[in-house]
Amino acid sequence: MFSRYSLIFQEKELIPEPEPETDYKNVVILFLLFLVLFLSSKNKRKKKNEKTEKKIDPLDHIIGLTSVKEEITYYMDFIKNKKKYKEWGVKLPKGILLAGPPGTGKTLLVKTLSKVLDIPLISACGSDFVEKYVGVGAARVRALFKKAKRKKECIIFIDEIDAVGRKREHCNNSERASTVNQLLTEMDGFTETNNIIIFAATNLVKVLDPALVRSGRFDKKVYFDLPNQNERIEMYKLYLKDMKLPKRLSYNVLAERTAGVSGADIANIANQSKINAIQNSNNPNTLKEDDIQTAIDEILIGREKRERTMTKEERKRVSHHEAGHCLMGYLLKHTEQPVKVSIIPRGEAALGFSQQKSNNKKLFTREEILCRIAVLLGGRAAEKIIYNNISTGAGDDIEKISHLIKQYTLSWGMNKDIGPLNLEAMGDIGKHMTSDILEGCKDIVNKIEKQTINLLTKNKQYMIKIAESLLKNETISYKEIGTLVPKRFENSKEIKL
């Protein structure tokens, strides 16, 4: 009996006690709930990012051209949302003419527009359609539009359209006229259903045929300007963003030094600065002031040509010539101060240069034009005073003077004898007055030259000082000019007719 009870006791010991049940269902529910919350928050973040991306203007990475981009954005919206505009009966323009100085971003904008809209771009140059054989140009125009019509949507871009679309005159060759006629016919031949829009670029709007720029063809014109001060600052920030600049040289100073240059020139200056830094073995990504200033001089004036040797007499003559320009720029009221004068040969043919401070002016007064002519005559006048003769060194100055006096007389209405008349627009009547106009222009230039010679003769000692400094140092700056000529003489004289 004892053994039986002991066996029962042992069996009880061997039977394990039941463990508490684990609630797996609650764990699974919690995990799934966490997963749902995580994915939903991720989707919200993704949607938020997409919204912010949509707000970013695709043309924002093009610096400047604010009004141009606003106008182009309208055409982009038109192409993307045609139904919205068709409900209002709005018609998409067939052609958009981009006009402005070279290097202002006309081609860049069209290429960017094509990428943003994801529309094929067919590019051509105006000179592609110009041939001496009659009919070849017209055939190429037909082939261009035939290629475009095969595509669902298409942008045609014709660069330098003035090469092919000039005004048709009675004396024009028949090949050019037939090419223009074919272009006009093709532009009239396609409708909105073809989904073709034509962009064309030119620097010379006035020479285009009136039939080409009328409404229904190139009926929209977008004008490009050279970058202003703020736009130049932004461009330098873009092109030199990874570079360390000297402490005394800011983006603002660089923009001031390059007033009146295009965006393409600024890109070239930035690139040349980096090349100069590499050649001068600078520290990585570090630019010195000399690297940048040399690049500016190379792009705007020309590269130094020290191998273009001059005799001692030629160096003396060039130094007096440039001293004449410099002193006139310093003395006259309505001119910008000379910032650098040099007798180092540069560019194609220049044996020296006198560089005045750049400005952003769009309008010039009569007095400013007269003073500008006087500064250009300063080199020739200096040679007359020192050597009692003249040389071929004033060739470029004479060309600029001729252009200014022509505009002064024919376009700007500043000649008192002729008044506010544009003789070129008067046809045959204006042609009969040519000899009288020429005599009037000669009289004005002669009067300015006499005053220039008188001013330089009175201040001959300062002109000689500048010339001697140039012979010694080759290049002098505005600061050094101020030590050679009394400060009270700066901007103190005028040219009067």
Backbone torsions as a table, in degrees:
resi	resn	phi	psi	omega
1	MET	NA	-41.7	176.9
2	PHE	-59.4	-40.9	-179.8
3	SER	-65.5	-34.1	-179.4
4	ARG	-67.4	-43.8	-179.8
5	TYR	-66.6	-35.8	179.2
6	SER	-67.0	-33.1	179.0
7	LEU	-68.4	-41.5	178.2
8	ILE	-62.4	-41.5	179.5
9	PHE	-61.5	-41.8	179.5
10	GLN	-66.6	-39.0	179.7
11	GLU	-63.2	-37.4	178.7
12	LYS	-65.0	-36.0	178.9
13	GLU	-68.3	-34.2	-177.0
14	LEU	-74.2	-26.5	-178.3
15	ILE	-74.9	118.7	-178.9
16	PRO	-72.5	148.2	178.5
17	GLU	-76.2	142.3	-178.7
18	PRO	-64.9	129.3	178.1
19	GLU	-76.8	155.0	178.2
20	PRO	-70.0	136.5	-177.6
21	GLU	-71.1	134.3	177.7
22	THR	-84.5	136.8	-177.6
23	ASP	-89.8	81.7	-178.9
24	TYR	-66.6	-30.5	-177.7
25	LYS	-61.1	-43.8	-179.5
26	ASN	-64.9	-37.5	179.6
27	VAL	-64.8	-43.8	-179.9
28	VAL	-63.7	-42.3	-179.7
29	ILE	-63.2	-43.0	179.0
30	LEU	-63.4	-40.9	179.3
31	PHE	-63.6	-45.5	179.7
32	LEU	-64.3	-38.5	178.5
33	LEU	-63.6	-42.7	177.7
34	PHE	-62.8	-41.1	179.9
35	LEU	-64.0	-42.1	179.2
36	VAL	-63.1	-44.8	179.4
37	LEU	-63.0	-39.9	-179.3
38	PHE	-64.9	-46.1	-178.9
39	LEU	-67.2	-38.0	179.7
40	SER	-66.4	-40.4	178.5
41	SER	-66.6	-35.8	177.9
42	LYS	-64.6	-41.9	178.5
43	ASN	-64.7	-37.5	179.0
44	LYS	-64.2	-43.0	179.1
45	ARG	-63.2	-40.3	-179.7
46	LYS	-63.4	-43.8	178.9
47	LYS	-64.5	-38.7	179.1
48	LYS	-63.3	-42.9	178.3
49	ASN	-63.8	-39.2	179.6
50	GLU	-64.4	-38.4	179.3
51	LYS	-65.1	-43.1	179.4
52	THR	-66.1	-36.1	177.8
53	GLU	-65.4	-36.5	-179.9
54	LYS	-67.4	-30.4	-179.4
55	LYS	-72.1	-22.4	-178.5
56	ILE	-73.2	124.2	179.0
57	ASP	-71.7	125.9	-179.1
58	PRO	-63.5	-16.9	179.6
59	LEU	-94.4	3.1	-176.6
60	ASP	-63.7	-28.1	-178.1
61	HIS	-76.5	-4.5	170.8
62	ILE	-90.7	117.1	-174.0
63	ILE	-79.6	137.9	178.3
64	GLY	76.9	-157.6	178.1
65	LEU	53.8	42.0	-173.8
66	THR	-58.2	-52.6	-177.9
67	SER	-66.0	-34.9	178.5
68	VAL	-64.7	-44.5	-178.8
69	LYS	-65.7	-34.8	177.2
70	GLU	-62.2	-42.2	-179.8
71	GLU	-69.5	-41.8	179.6
72	ILE	-66.2	-35.6	178.6
73	THR	-59.3	-35.5	177.7
74	TYR	-62.2	-43.8	179.7
75	TYR	-67.3	-36.3	176.6
76	MET	-60.8	-45.1	179.6
77	ASP	-64.8	-36.3	178.6
78	PHE	-61.2	-46.2	-178.1
79	ILE	-66.7	-38.9	-178.1
80	LYS	-74.3	-38.2	-173.5
81	ASN	-122.5	63.3	-176.3
82	LYS	-63.5	-36.6	-176.3
83	LYS	-59.7	-42.0	-178.9
84	LYS	-58.2	-41.0	-178.0
85	TYR	-79.7	-33.5	-179.8
86	LYS	-65.8	-31.0	177.5
87	GLU	-61.2	-28.4	179.2
88	TRP	-94.3	-0.8	180.0
89	GLY	75.5	23.4	-179.8
90	VAL	-82.0	138.3	179.3
91	LYS	-105.0	136.5	177.0
92	LEU	-71.7	131.1	178.8
93	PRO	-63.5	140.8	-179.0
94	LYS	-73.7	-41.5	-176.7
95	GLY	-134.2	141.8	177.3
96	ILE	-123.6	121.8	-177.7
97	LEU	-98.6	122.0	178.0
98	LEU	-99.3	117.6	-174.8
99	ALA	-123.5	139.5	178.4
100	GLY	164.4	171.8	-179.3
101	PRO	-61.9	160.1	178.1
102	PRO	-62.7	145.5	174.3
103	GLY	80.1	14.7	-177.9
104	THR	-96.4	1.1	171.6
105	GLY	104.3	20.3	-178.2
106	LYS	-66.3	-51.2	-179.7
107	THR	-66.0	-40.7	179.5
108	LEU	-58.5	-41.4	-177.4
109	LEU	-66.2	-41.2	-179.9
110	VAL	-65.8	-42.3	178.7
111	LYS	-63.8	-40.1	177.8
112	THR	-64.8	-42.2	179.1
113	LEU	-60.1	-41.9	179.2
114	SER	-62.6	-41.7	179.7
115	LYS	-67.8	-42.9	-177.3
116	VAL	-63.9	-42.5	-178.1
117	LEU	-83.9	-8.8	-178.0
118	ASP	55.9	47.7	179.2
119	ILE	-117.8	136.1	179.6
120	PRO	-58.3	141.8	179.2
121	LEU	-115.9	125.9	174.8
122	ILE	-109.9	114.3	-176.9
123	SER	-101.4	146.2	174.6
124	ALA	-150.7	158.7	177.2
125	CYS	-112.6	145.7	-178.0
126	GLY	-55.2	-35.5	-178.8
127	SER	-69.1	-17.0	178.1
128	ASP	-63.6	-23.6	-175.5
129	PHE	-99.6	1.1	-176.8
130	VAL	-98.3	115.4	178.1
131	GLU	-137.4	158.4	179.8
132	LYS	-83.1	-16.1	179.8
133	TYR	-89.9	127.5	-177.2
134	VAL	-63.4	131.3	176.3
135	GLY	100.0	-21.2	-177.7
136	VAL	-67.9	-45.5	-179.9
137	GLY	-61.9	-44.4	179.1
138	ALA	-61.9	-40.1	178.9
139	ALA	-63.5	-38.5	179.2
140	ARG	-68.8	-34.4	175.5
141	VAL	-64.0	-45.1	178.7
142	ARG	-60.3	-43.4	-179.0
143	ALA	-63.8	-37.2	179.6
144	LEU	-63.1	-47.7	-178.6
145	PHE	-71.9	-32.3	176.8
146	LYS	-64.2	-40.0	177.5
147	LYS	-64.4	-40.1	-178.9
148	ALA	-68.8	-37.7	-177.3
149	LYS	-68.8	-21.2	178.0
150	ARG	-70.0	-21.6	-175.4
151	LYS	-90.5	154.5	-179.4
152	LYS	-64.8	-48.1	174.3
153	GLU	-135.9	153.0	-175.8
154	CYS	-162.6	144.4	170.2
155	ILE	-113.1	124.9	173.7
156	ILE	-99.5	128.8	178.4
157	PHE	-122.0	118.1	178.0
158	ILE	-109.7	108.6	179.4
159	ASP	-85.1	148.5	-179.8
160	GLU	50.5	55.2	-176.8
161	ILE	-67.8	-17.2	178.8
162	ASP	-64.1	-20.3	178.5
163	ALA	-66.2	-27.6	-177.2
164	VAL	-116.1	-23.3	-171.9
165	GLY	-104.2	26.1	179.6
166	ARG	-66.6	161.7	-179.9
167	LYS	-57.1	136.1	177.5
168	ARG	-85.6	122.6	-179.9
169	GLU	-117.7	168.8	179.9
170	HIS	-63.8	-30.3	-177.1
171	CYS	-89.8	-2.8	-178.1
172	ASN	-67.7	154.3	177.9
173	ASN	-74.1	149.9	-173.7
174	SER	-68.1	-27.0	179.7
175	GLU	-64.1	-48.0	179.7
176	ARG	-62.5	-43.2	-179.2
177	ALA	-62.6	-42.6	-179.3
178	SER	-67.7	-32.5	177.6
179	THR	-67.6	-43.7	177.3
180	VAL	-62.6	-43.4	178.8
181	ASN	-58.8	-41.7	-179.5
182	GLN	-66.4	-39.0	178.2
183	LEU	-63.4	-42.3	177.8
184	LEU	-63.0	-42.9	-179.7
185	THR	-62.9	-44.1	-179.2
186	GLU	-65.4	-38.7	179.6
187	MET	-68.3	-31.1	175.4
188	ASP	-76.8	-22.0	-170.9
189	GLY	-81.6	-20.1	-178.8
190	PHE	-105.1	151.6	-178.0
191	THR	-116.1	-176.2	-179.9
192	GLU	-63.2	-27.5	-178.9
193	THR	-67.0	-21.3	177.8
194	ASN	-73.6	-18.1	179.6
195	ASN	55.7	41.6	177.5
196	ILE	-114.3	133.7	173.0
197	ILE	-128.6	135.6	-175.3
198	ILE	-106.4	128.6	170.4
199	PHE	-111.3	140.8	175.9
200	ALA	-137.8	146.7	-179.0
201	ALA	-122.3	143.7	178.5
202	THR	-155.9	154.7	171.9
203	ASN	-101.5	-7.1	-172.5
204	LEU	-130.4	80.3	-177.4
205	VAL	-68.6	-36.3	-173.5
206	LYS	-65.3	-23.6	-177.3
207	VAL	-87.1	-6.3	-177.2
208	LEU	-73.4	149.8	179.6
209	ASP	-64.6	132.4	-179.0
210	PRO	-57.1	-32.1	179.4
211	ALA	-66.9	-24.5	-177.9
212	LEU	-78.9	-32.8	-174.4
213	VAL	-101.5	8.9	179.1
214	ARG	-74.7	166.8	177.9
215	SER	-63.0	138.7	-177.8
216	GLY	101.0	-14.3	175.1
217	ARG	-120.1	-105.1	171.5
218	PHE	-87.9	73.0	-172.7
219	ASP	-84.9	-9.3	177.3
220	LYS	-116.4	132.2	179.1
221	LYS	-122.1	127.2	178.7
222	VAL	-114.7	121.6	-175.1
223	TYR	-100.9	131.6	-179.9
224	PHE	-104.2	138.6	177.0
225	ASP	-114.8	161.2	172.0
226	LEU	-66.0	148.3	-176.1
227	PRO	-62.7	141.9	176.2
228	ASN	-84.3	-175.0	-176.1
229	GLN	-56.5	-50.2	-178.2
230	ASN	-64.7	-38.2	179.4
231	GLU	-67.8	-36.9	177.1
232	ARG	-66.2	-37.7	177.0
233	ILE	-60.0	-46.7	-179.9
234	GLU	-63.4	-36.7	179.0
235	MET	-66.6	-43.1	177.7
236	TYR	-63.7	-37.4	177.2
237	LYS	-62.6	-38.2	-180.0
238	LEU	-69.4	-49.7	-173.3
239	TYR	-77.3	-21.5	-179.1
240	LEU	-118.5	26.6	-172.7
241	LYS	-64.8	-29.0	-178.8
242	ASP	-98.1	8.2	-175.8
243	MET	-102.2	146.2	173.0
244	LYS	-92.8	123.7	-178.3
245	LEU	-98.6	156.9	174.0
246	PRO	-61.8	150.2	-176.0
247	LYS	-59.0	-39.2	-175.3
248	ARG	-81.8	-4.1	-176.6
249	LEU	-115.0	105.0	-179.9
250	SER	-100.5	170.2	176.4
251	TYR	-62.7	-33.6	-180.0
252	ASN	-63.7	-42.7	179.2
253	VAL	-64.8	-42.4	178.8
254	LEU	-61.1	-41.9	179.7
255	ALA	-64.3	-37.4	178.4
256	GLU	-66.5	-39.7	-178.3
257	ARG	-68.8	-21.0	-175.3
258	THR	-118.4	36.6	176.5
259	ALA	-62.1	137.9	177.4
260	GLY	87.5	2.8	178.6
261	VAL	-95.5	161.7	-179.1
262	SER	-89.4	170.0	176.9
263	GLY	-62.5	-36.5	178.4
264	ALA	-64.4	-37.9	177.6
265	ASP	-64.6	-41.2	-179.9
266	ILE	-63.9	-41.8	176.7
267	ALA	-61.1	-39.5	179.4
268	ASN	-67.6	-40.9	178.5
269	ILE	-62.5	-44.5	179.5
270	ALA	-62.4	-42.8	-179.8
271	ASN	-65.8	-43.1	-179.9
272	GLN	-67.2	-33.2	177.3
273	SER	-61.2	-42.0	179.5
274	LYS	-66.9	-39.8	177.7
275	ILE	-62.1	-43.4	178.6
276	ASN	-61.4	-39.9	-179.9
277	ALA	-64.4	-40.7	178.5
278	ILE	-65.0	-44.5	-179.5
279	GLN	-65.8	-28.3	179.0
280	ASN	-90.1	6.3	177.6
281	SER	57.1	45.7	176.4
282	ASN	-71.0	166.1	171.3
283	ASN	-63.3	154.0	-177.7
284	PRO	-53.6	134.2	177.0
285	ASN	55.3	34.5	179.8
286	THR	-124.8	123.7	179.2
287	LEU	-108.6	139.8	174.5
288	LYS	-101.9	161.3	-177.8
289	GLU	-60.0	-38.2	-179.4
290	ASP	-63.5	-35.4	178.4
291	ASP	-61.2	-44.3	-176.3
292	ILE	-74.0	-45.0	-178.8
293	GLN	-64.3	-38.4	176.7
294	THR	-62.9	-40.5	178.7
295	ALA	-64.0	-42.1	178.7
296	ILE	-61.2	-45.7	179.6
297	ASP	-62.9	-40.7	-178.4
298	GLU	-64.9	-41.3	-176.8
299	ILE	-75.3	-42.1	-174.0
300	LEU	-86.3	-32.5	-175.2
301	ILE	-113.4	-41.9	-177.9
302	GLY	133.4	158.3	-178.4
303	ARG	-74.7	146.2	178.4
304	GLU	-60.4	137.6	179.3
305	LYS	-123.0	71.0	-176.6
306	ARG	-67.8	-20.0	178.2
307	GLU	-73.5	-12.4	177.4
308	ARG	-80.1	79.9	-171.2
309	THR	-72.7	146.9	176.4
310	MET	-123.5	152.8	173.9
311	THR	-73.5	167.8	179.2
312	LYS	-59.5	-40.8	-179.7
313	GLU	-65.2	-39.8	178.4
314	GLU	-65.4	-41.9	178.1
315	ARG	-61.1	-40.9	178.7
316	LYS	-64.3	-44.1	-179.4
317	ARG	-64.1	-44.2	179.4
318	VAL	-63.3	-39.7	-180.0
319	SER	-64.2	-40.5	176.8
320	HIS	-69.2	-38.0	177.8
321	HIS	-59.2	-51.1	-178.8
322	GLU	-69.2	-32.1	176.4
323	ALA	-63.5	-36.4	177.0
324	GLY	-62.9	-46.5	175.7
325	HIS	-58.8	-48.0	-175.5
326	CYS	-61.0	-47.9	-176.5
327	LEU	-66.6	-38.9	177.2
328	MET	-64.2	-40.4	176.8
329	GLY	-64.2	-31.8	-179.6
330	TYR	-77.7	-38.8	-173.3
331	LEU	-79.7	-37.7	-170.8
332	LEU	-76.3	147.5	-176.4
333	LYS	-70.6	-48.6	-168.2
334	HIS	-94.5	40.8	177.7
335	THR	-132.5	162.2	174.7
336	GLU	-85.5	146.5	-176.9
337	GLN	-65.6	145.2	176.3
338	PRO	-71.6	125.6	-177.7
339	VAL	-98.9	-24.5	-180.0
340	LYS	-157.3	136.3	176.2
341	VAL	-130.1	137.4	-175.8
342	SER	-146.6	151.5	173.1
343	ILE	-115.8	21.2	174.6
344	ILE	-84.7	123.3	179.7
345	PRO	-58.4	138.9	-179.5
346	ARG	-141.1	159.6	171.6
347	GLY	61.7	-148.4	-173.1
348	GLU	-72.2	-46.8	-174.9
349	ALA	-143.3	-6.0	-174.8
350	ALA	-67.0	130.3	177.2
351	LEU	-95.8	-5.7	177.7
352	GLY	-177.6	175.5	177.9
353	PHE	-157.2	154.1	172.7
354	SER	-123.9	112.5	-173.5
355	GLN	-102.8	126.5	178.0
356	GLN	-98.4	159.8	-177.9
357	LYS	-61.1	133.6	-179.9
358	SER	-73.6	152.8	174.5
359	ASN	-142.7	170.0	-176.8
360	ASN	-105.5	20.0	-174.3
361	LYS	-67.9	141.8	176.8
362	LYS	-106.6	-23.7	-179.2
363	LEU	-119.5	145.9	179.1
364	PHE	-132.1	139.5	179.0
365	THR	-84.1	170.1	178.3
366	ARG	-59.7	-42.5	-179.2
367	GLU	-63.3	-38.0	179.5
368	GLU	-66.5	-38.1	178.6
369	ILE	-66.7	-43.2	179.5
370	LEU	-62.7	-40.9	179.2
371	CYS	-68.1	-35.1	178.2
372	ARG	-65.3	-40.1	176.5
373	ILE	-63.6	-40.1	-180.0
374	ALA	-62.9	-40.3	178.3
375	VAL	-63.9	-41.1	178.4
376	LEU	-65.6	-32.1	178.4
377	LEU	-80.2	-10.0	-176.1
378	GLY	-59.2	-38.3	-179.4
379	GLY	-67.6	-46.8	179.6
380	ARG	-64.0	-41.1	179.8
381	ALA	-64.3	-39.3	179.2
382	ALA	-62.3	-40.0	178.3
383	GLU	-64.7	-38.4	178.5
384	LYS	-63.6	-40.5	-177.1
385	ILE	-69.5	-46.2	-174.7
386	ILE	-79.8	-42.5	-171.7
387	TYR	-110.3	-7.9	-178.6
388	ASN	59.9	25.3	173.4
389	ASN	-156.3	178.7	-179.5
390	ILE	-125.8	162.6	-179.6
391	SER	-126.9	-176.9	179.3
392	THR	-79.9	-1.4	-175.7
393	GLY	-66.2	-16.0	-177.0
394	ALA	-94.9	12.7	-176.6
395	GLY	-56.5	-47.7	-179.2
396	ASP	-67.5	-37.5	178.0
397	ASP	-62.0	-43.1	-178.4
398	ILE	-63.9	-38.7	178.1
399	GLU	-61.9	-43.4	179.7
400	LYS	-67.9	-39.5	178.0
401	ILE	-62.0	-43.4	-179.2
402	SER	-61.1	-42.1	179.1
403	HIS	-64.9	-44.3	-178.8
404	LEU	-63.9	-45.3	-177.6
405	ILE	-68.5	-30.5	175.7
406	LYS	-66.1	-47.7	178.5
407	GLN	-64.5	-41.9	178.8
408	TYR	-54.8	-41.0	-175.2
409	THR	-89.0	-46.8	-169.7
410	LEU	-93.1	-28.4	-172.8
411	SER	-111.8	-35.0	-172.1
412	TRP	-99.1	-5.2	177.0
413	GLY	63.5	30.2	-176.5
414	MET	-93.1	-13.5	177.9
415	ASN	-77.1	117.6	-174.6
416	LYS	-64.3	-31.0	-178.9
417	ASP	-70.2	-33.1	-177.3
418	ILE	-97.9	-36.5	179.1
419	GLY	76.5	-160.8	-175.3
420	PRO	-79.0	64.0	177.6
421	LEU	-125.2	140.1	173.7
422	ASN	-106.1	101.5	-173.9
423	LEU	-67.6	-25.9	178.6
424	GLU	-66.5	-30.5	-179.6
425	ALA	-84.0	-6.1	-177.6
426	MET	-93.8	2.2	175.1
427	GLY	64.2	-129.5	-175.0
428	ASP	-63.8	-32.6	-179.8
429	ILE	-62.8	-44.0	180.0
430	GLY	-65.2	-34.1	-178.6
431	LYS	-65.0	-33.8	-179.3
432	HIS	-70.3	-17.5	-177.6
433	MET	-96.7	5.9	-173.1
434	THR	-57.9	-46.8	-176.7
435	SER	-64.4	-39.8	178.7
436	ASP	-65.0	-38.9	179.7
437	ILE	-64.3	-43.9	-179.5
438	LEU	-59.9	-42.6	178.6
439	GLU	-63.5	-39.2	178.9
440	GLY	-65.1	-41.5	178.8
441	CYS	-64.0	-43.7	178.9
442	LYS	-60.6	-40.8	-179.1
443	ASP	-62.9	-42.8	179.7
444	ILE	-63.5	-48.7	-178.0
445	VAL	-63.2	-40.0	179.0
446	ASN	-62.6	-40.4	178.6
447	LYS	-64.7	-41.8	179.0
448	ILE	-65.7	-40.6	-179.0
449	GLU	-64.1	-39.7	178.4
450	LYS	-61.8	-43.4	179.3
451	GLN	-66.5	-35.9	178.5
452	THR	-64.4	-45.1	179.5
453	ILE	-63.4	-41.4	179.2
454	ASN	-62.0	-44.6	-179.8
455	LEU	-62.9	-45.4	-178.2
456	LEU	-70.1	-32.9	178.1
457	THR	-66.5	-42.2	178.8
458	LYS	-65.0	-30.8	-177.3
459	ASN	-112.5	32.2	-175.6
460	LYS	-58.5	-37.4	-178.0
461	GLN	-61.6	-37.0	-179.7
462	TYR	-74.6	-35.3	177.1
463	MET	-63.4	-41.3	179.0
464	ILE	-66.3	-39.0	177.7
465	LYS	-60.0	-44.4	179.4
466	ILE	-63.7	-43.1	-179.9
467	ALA	-62.8	-41.6	179.0
468	GLU	-65.6	-39.1	177.9
469	SER	-65.2	-37.1	177.7
470	LEU	-66.8	-40.8	177.7
471	LEU	-61.9	-35.5	-177.9
472	LYS	-80.0	-44.7	-171.7
473	ASN	-106.2	-12.7	-177.7
474	GLU	71.7	-38.7	-179.7
475	THR	-136.5	134.5	175.3
476	ILE	-131.6	153.4	-178.1
477	SER	-108.5	176.4	-179.4
478	TYR	-58.2	-39.3	-179.7
479	LYS	-60.7	-42.8	-179.6
480	GLU	-71.8	-33.0	177.0
481	ILE	-63.4	-38.7	178.9
482	GLY	-62.4	-23.9	177.6
483	THR	-84.2	-18.1	-178.1
484	LEU	-94.7	-28.8	-178.8
485	VAL	-120.5	133.2	179.8
486	PRO	-54.7	139.3	-176.8
487	LYS	-62.0	-31.4	-177.4
488	ARG	-66.4	-18.8	179.7
489	PHE	-81.6	-14.4	-176.2
490	GLU	-66.0	131.6	179.4
491	ASN	51.5	44.3	-175.3
492	SER	-111.2	-12.4	-174.0
493	LYS	-115.0	160.4	179.1
494	GLU	-134.1	158.0	171.9
495	ILE	-105.3	125.9	-177.7
496	LYS	-125.2	140.4	176.4
497	LEU	-113.1	NA	NA
